[in-house]
Each structure stands twice: as C-alpha cells, then as structure tokens.
C-alpha cells in the first residue's frame, strides 16, 4: 500500500521552499540604476579582443544576456564617457550587477576607485539597460541568478 502525504503537505512544502527563493531573487534584482547614475539608450554592437587601448576602445557597446547564461561579448573595451547597453536576448530573467556586496564570489565584481556600482533587472526578452561609464578602469559584473553558473563579464574603460 502506497502512503500519501497528509492533505496540504505538498502545498506547504512548496510555499516553504519556493516563496523564500522567489523573494530573495526579486529583492536582489533591484529596480534601476543607483541614483545619480547616467543612463541612455544607445545600441551599437561591438566586442573587444586583445588589449584595450584608446585606439581600440568604442564609444558605445551592446552586450547580450543570452539563453546560454553568458554575456556576449564577455569582455568589452569602452572609451571613458561611453555607453554600454545590456539587452536580454533570452526568455529567462537576468540582471546586470556590479555591486561587490551582492556577489556570491567577490572576484566576480570589481569597480574602479570612485566609480558607482549598479544592479539592474532585465526581466524578459527585449529588456534593455544603458549606462554611461565615466571612470577609467576595470568593471567586473555578473548576473545575480546565474553568477555561479559563470554568467560574468568585464568592461575595461580607457581615457
């Protein structure tokens, strides 16, 4: 004879496990750029290969948050004052986050001295977020729900 769980046990288990996880994800995603951060809607695609120099840096770049749980391109080279635009090209929710306190692995987040971090939700396919990066240096960012699966990226900003 097969034993059945008590009536309501399954729904109580789902509520105990699913709701806290969902609440944590929503709380971690944030709702926009940190106050005082510049945003725009430039969308020119480029990638970075080799070393990042003033000669190779772009004034605008687009980075896709993909179904394969990667940022594409994973590395980019941007001129100081240039704009980066992240676009969710998958059906999964993603974030673009460079807040060291929110990183599961502290090596996945880095900001140049004096730069301000960000945490932006890209909830569905077609969602976009643009940010102007003015401070030269290396920005290491990640996707909160997929960071431990390797969804990390890096932008080098040069003068």
Order of alpha helices (4+ residues) and beta strands (2+ residues): alpha-alpha-beta-beta-beta-beta-beta-beta-beta-beta
